[in-house]
Amino acid sequence: MTSSKFQYCKTLIKRSFINNKYLLLLAFLLCFLSMFIAIFFTENLSNIMDPFIHGLKRQISSGQVTLTYNSIFLNNISSVFRMYIGGLFFGILPFISLVFNGLLVGYFIGRGPVLIVLLYIVPHGIFEIPGIIIASAAGFTLLKFVLNYLHKLIKPDYAYINENNIKTNDGVLINKDNISFKNKIIISWGKNKHILIDSLVLLAISAILIVIAAFIEVYITPGFAHYFIKNFHLI
């Protein structure tokens, strides 16, 4: 990668985070508030979380769910894309995913032993949790693009048209009297395409983090946790 391309990618990533900082903050707060709620109200959540955990254990023991790199990678990547596309449905799916993942992690920590749970979560969690947060923010950003695009399709931004000197095929500056539906589509796309690009950048970053997390979860976390448990007599 040349220095100019690297600089372009760096600028694009920086812009994507800055432009959507409030959506990233929202995703962060949803995840970690859910986590803290589960830590402090573990007993109250047992009726909800225990059936899910027992069901997952049965699936693992029966072989329906395997803990190989491929299975974890495919599960996590599909979750990332579901959160992204699910953003189109008024952000409901990324919202549910953030809350559920936060509750699940917090529930395990609340049940303890805390140190052992953290040993099995932290190594891959430092990549997976940010990956989930960023994927959800990407879904929210995708929703923002669609809403802004439709809004500017219905109500064209004539200030944007004047600033960019956008004209008809006849060379006449577009205005309320001569704007066509095709013009509206093109102008709304030009005005809002950077939001879609931002969402795709965030999606790509989350996917990279999830790939790293899956590798660590399979090949590093078990040995890491076992080493500390065995050598420091944590059980």
N, C-alpha and C positions, 0 to 999 in steps of 0.2 A: 504494500500500500504506500503510495507516494505521500509526501508530507502534506500536500494540498488536500488530498482525499481524507487523510487522517484528521486534518484540521476541520474539514467539512463535517465529518462524522461527530467529532467532539462538539462542534457548535450545535449540531442537530440534537444531540443527546442533552446538552445543557439547556437548549431552548425548550425541549419537551418536558423537562423537569420544572423549569421556571414557570412556563405557561400553565402548567397543571398542578402547581404546588398545593393548591387548596384541595383538589381532588385526591392527591397523594396523602395529604394530611388527614382528610376524611377517612380514607381507607386505613391508614395507620391507627387512627383513634378507634374505629369500629373493631379492628382486630384486637388491639391491646386492652380496650375497655372490656370486651367480651372475655378476654383472658383473665383479667383481674376479677371480674364478677365470678367466674368459675372457681378461681383460687379461694375466694372468701366465702362462696356459697356452694361448696362442693356437695355437701349432703343434700341440699335442695335440688341439685341437678341429677342426682343418682338415678332417678326414675326415667330420665330422658337419655342419659349418656350410657348407662350400664347395658341396656338392651342392644344398643349400637355396637359397643365394644365386644360384648359376648357374641354377637352375630358375626363380627369381623374375625374373631378368634376361631369360630366354627368354620368359616370359609377358608381360613389359612390351614387349619388342621385337616380339612377334607380335600385340600388341594385346589379348591375353586379360585383362591387367591394365592399367588406365589410371591415371594419376596426377593425375586431376582432383579438384576439391574433393568432388564428389558421391561418387565411388568411394572416396576415402580416408575420407570421413565415414561412409559406409555400412559400410565394412569395420571401422572402429574402433568404431562404435556397436554393430554386431553382436557384435564381440569382447567388449565390455563386458557385454552382456546374456548372452552365453554364459558368461562368468566368473561372473556373478551366479547364474544358474540352475544352472551347473555346481557351485556350492557344495553343492547338495543331494546330489551324489554323493560325499559324504565329503571335499569340498574338493579333489578330485583335479584338476579342470580349472583352477581358479584357481592351484593350486600349479604345474602344468605351465606355464601361461601366464607366471607370474612368473619362473620359472627360465629359460624359453626366451627371453623378452624381455631379461632380464638378460644371458644368454649372448650374444645377438645384438648388443646394444649394446657389450658388453665386447669381443667379437670384432672388431668394426669399429675400436674404439679401439686394440686391441692390434696390428692390422695397420697402422694409421696411413695417412698422416701424422696424428699426433694432432690438431694444431691444425685441419687442414682437416676432419677427421671431426667434431670438436666444433662447427665452424662450421655444418655441415649437420645436426647433431643438437640442439644446445642451444636454439636459438630456439623450436622447437615442443616439444622434449623436456622443458622445464621445466613444461609443462602435461600432456603425454602420459604421462610416466613416473609422476607423482603420480596421474594419472587411472587408470592401470593398477593401481597399488598400492591405491588406494581401492576400485576395482571388485572387486578380489580380496578385500579385507577385507570388502566388502559380501556377497560370496559366502560367506565364512567365517561372517559374522554370520547370514546366512540359515540356514546349517546349524545354528548355535547355537540359533536360534529353534525349528527343527524338533525337535532333540534335547531341549531344555528342555520344549517343549510335550508331547511324547510321555511324557517322564519324569513331568511333573505330571499327565498324564492317567491314568497307571498308579498313581502315588502322589500323590494330592491333597495340597496344602499346607494342612493344617488350621489352622496358625497364621495363614496369610493369610486363611482363611475367618473365623476369630474376629476378627482385626483389622478386617476390613471388614464384619463382622456380616452375612454372606451367609446368606440364609434360603430355605427352600423356598417354593413357591406358597402353602402353608398358614400361612406366617409363622413356621415353626419353624427355629431355627438349624441349619444343615447340619452333620452329624457322620458318623462312620463307619457308623452304622447306617441312616441315612436318605438318604444321598447316591445319586443316580441317575447313569446314564451321561451324560445330558444335562447335569446339574449339573457333572460332571467336565469336559465339553467347554467349558462356559461359564467355569468357574473357571480352567481352564488357560489359556484365551484371555486372560482378564482379567489373569492373573499374568504372561503372557509377550508380550502384543501389543506392548509397547514395544520389544522386541528386533526384531520384524519391521519396525516403523516406523523404527528405527535403520538397519536394512539398506537400506530404501528411500531414506532420506535420503542415505546414503553412495552409493547407486547414482545418485541424481540429481546429486550433486556431481561424481562421476566422469564422468557423461555431459556435464555442462557443460564440464569441463576438456578432454574429448576433442573436443568441438565447436570450442572455441577452438584446440586443437592442430592440428586438421585445416585450419582457415583459415590459420593461421600457416605450416604446412608447405607449403601450395600457393602462397600469395600473398606471403609474407615471407621464409621461409628461403632459397629459391634466390637471390633478389636480394641478401639480406644476406650470404650466403656469397660470392657472386660479387664483390660490392663489395670485401670485405676481401682476397680472393685476388688480384684485379686490382690494387688500389691499394697493397697491401703486398708484391706480388710473391712470393706464398707458393708458387707453382709455377714 
